[in-house]
Amino acid sequence: MEKLRIPMNKAKRIALVAHDNKKNDLLDWVKFNEGNLKKHVLYGTGTTGRLVMEATGMHVNCYKSGPLGGDQQIGAKIVNNEIDLMIFFWDPLQAQPHDPDVKALLRIAVLYNVPTACNRSTADFLFSSELMDVEYEKLLPDYSKKTFY
């Protein structure tokens, strides 16, 4: 399958998402990385984005709360190549009322080759990569030439 080359600017477009039991973990991570996060453009689901703004004063482009469609809004941004990276601290021990949306968001992130961190260790490794501060070109299969049933 042919590959598309999708450019990422030096300033990455980063989605921040966290389930209720993981919001404090994400806020701790954001505060720890605040200096570097200020170099990027931030997006978030409703409550998570608002909490990040209140805790840091950084601007976050907020969408709806996850259960109200925010996960799907972030997914649409990924499909349109408007999100470069996703930090999604999800709770594997708590059932979510919008679990199908969560799975769809994670599936879309993998399908569109979006680097995704689902816990702090992965976020630390991802965010400390030298690729975070340079232009980058990700490869994406050209699905337009494939037949789906």
C-alpha positions as CSV (number, residue, x, y, z in Angstrom):
1,M,0.0,0.0,0.0
2,E,1.3,3.4,-0.9
3,K,2.1,5.8,1.9
4,L,1.1,9.4,2.5
5,R,3.6,11.8,4.1
6,I,1.9,13.9,6.7
7,P,4.1,16.8,8.0
8,M,4.1,17.8,11.6
9,N,5.4,21.3,12.5
10,K,7.9,22.0,15.2
11,A,5.0,23.2,17.4
12,K,2.9,20.0,17.8
13,R,-0.9,19.9,18.1
14,I,-1.4,17.9,21.3
15,A,-4.7,16.4,22.6
16,L,-5.0,16.1,26.3
17,V,-7.7,13.7,27.6
18,A,-8.1,12.0,31.0
19,H,-10.8,10.0,32.7
20,D,-12.0,11.3,36.0
21,N,-9.8,9.0,38.1
22,K,-6.8,10.0,36.1
23,K,-7.3,13.8,35.8
24,N,-5.0,14.5,38.8
25,D,-2.3,12.3,37.2
26,L,-2.5,14.2,34.0
27,L,-2.5,17.6,35.8
28,D,0.7,16.5,37.6
29,W,2.3,15.6,34.3
30,V,1.2,18.8,32.7
31,K,2.6,20.9,35.5
32,F,5.9,19.0,35.3
33,N,6.1,19.6,31.6
34,E,4.5,23.1,31.5
35,G,7.6,24.8,30.1
36,N,7.8,22.5,27.2
37,L,4.0,22.3,26.6
38,K,3.9,26.1,26.1
39,K,5.8,25.6,22.8
40,H,2.9,23.5,21.5
41,V,-0.9,24.0,20.7
42,L,-3.1,22.2,23.2
43,Y,-6.5,20.7,22.7
44,G,-8.6,18.9,25.2
45,T,-11.9,17.4,26.1
46,G,-14.1,19.7,28.2
47,T,-13.4,19.1,31.8
48,T,-9.8,18.1,31.3
49,G,-9.0,21.1,29.2
50,R,-10.6,23.5,31.7
51,L,-8.7,21.9,34.6
52,V,-5.4,22.3,32.7
53,M,-6.2,26.0,32.0
54,E,-7.1,26.6,35.6
55,A,-4.0,24.9,37.0
56,T,-1.5,26.4,34.6
57,G,-3.0,29.4,32.8
58,M,-2.1,27.8,29.5
59,H,-4.6,28.1,26.7
60,V,-6.4,24.8,25.7
61,N,-8.8,24.6,22.8
62,C,-11.6,22.8,24.6
63,Y,-14.3,20.5,23.1
64,K,-17.2,18.8,24.8
65,S,-16.7,16.6,27.8
66,G,-15.8,13.0,26.7
67,P,-19.2,11.4,27.4
68,L,-20.9,14.3,25.6
69,G,-19.0,13.8,22.4
70,G,-15.6,15.3,23.2
71,D,-13.8,12.0,22.4
72,Q,-15.5,12.0,19.0
73,Q,-14.5,15.6,18.4
74,I,-10.9,14.8,19.1
75,G,-11.2,11.7,16.9
76,A,-12.5,13.9,14.0
77,K,-9.5,16.3,14.5
78,I,-7.2,13.2,14.2
79,V,-9.0,12.1,11.0
80,N,-8.5,15.6,9.5
81,N,-4.7,15.6,10.4
82,E,-5.3,18.4,12.9
83,I,-3.9,16.5,16.0
84,D,-0.2,15.4,16.0
85,L,0.0,13.7,19.3
86,M,-2.4,12.5,22.0
87,I,-1.9,12.2,25.8
88,F,-4.8,10.1,27.0
89,F,-4.7,9.0,30.6
90,W,-7.5,6.5,30.6
91,D,-8.6,4.4,33.6
92,P,-8.4,0.6,32.9
93,L,-10.1,-0.2,36.2
94,Q,-13.3,1.9,35.8
95,A,-16.1,1.2,33.4
96,Q,-16.9,4.3,31.4
97,P,-20.4,5.1,30.2
98,H,-18.9,6.2,26.9
99,D,-16.6,3.2,26.5
100,P,-17.5,2.7,22.8
101,D,-16.3,6.3,22.1
102,V,-13.1,5.7,24.1
103,K,-12.3,2.6,22.0
104,A,-13.1,4.5,18.8
105,L,-10.8,7.3,19.7
106,L,-7.9,4.9,20.5
107,R,-8.6,3.0,17.3
108,I,-8.6,6.2,15.2
109,A,-5.3,7.3,16.8
110,V,-3.7,3.9,15.9
111,L,-5.2,4.0,12.4
112,Y,-3.9,7.5,11.7
113,N,-0.5,6.8,13.2
114,V,-0.8,9.4,16.0
115,P,1.7,8.9,18.8
116,T,-0.4,8.2,21.9
117,A,0.5,7.9,25.5
118,C,-1.9,6.2,27.8
119,N,0.1,6.6,31.1
120,R,2.7,8.9,32.6
121,S,5.7,6.7,31.8
122,T,4.8,6.6,28.1
123,A,4.0,10.3,28.1
124,D,7.4,11.0,29.6
125,F,9.3,8.9,27.0
126,L,7.2,10.4,24.2
127,F,7.5,14.0,25.3
128,S,11.3,13.7,26.0
129,S,11.9,12.5,22.5
130,E,14.1,14.8,20.4
131,L,11.4,14.5,17.7
132,M,9.1,16.7,19.8
133,D,11.1,19.9,19.0
134,V,11.6,19.4,15.3
135,E,9.5,19.1,12.1
136,Y,8.6,15.5,11.4
137,E,7.0,13.6,8.6
138,K,4.8,10.7,9.7
139,L,3.9,8.0,7.2
140,L,0.3,7.0,6.8
141,P,-1.1,4.2,4.5
142,D,-3.1,5.7,1.7
143,Y,-6.5,4.3,2.5
144,S,-8.1,6.1,-0.4
145,K,-6.9,3.4,-2.7
146,K,-8.3,0.5,-0.6
147,T,-11.7,-1.0,-0.9
148,F,-13.6,-1.4,2.4
149,Y,-16.8,-3.4,2.8
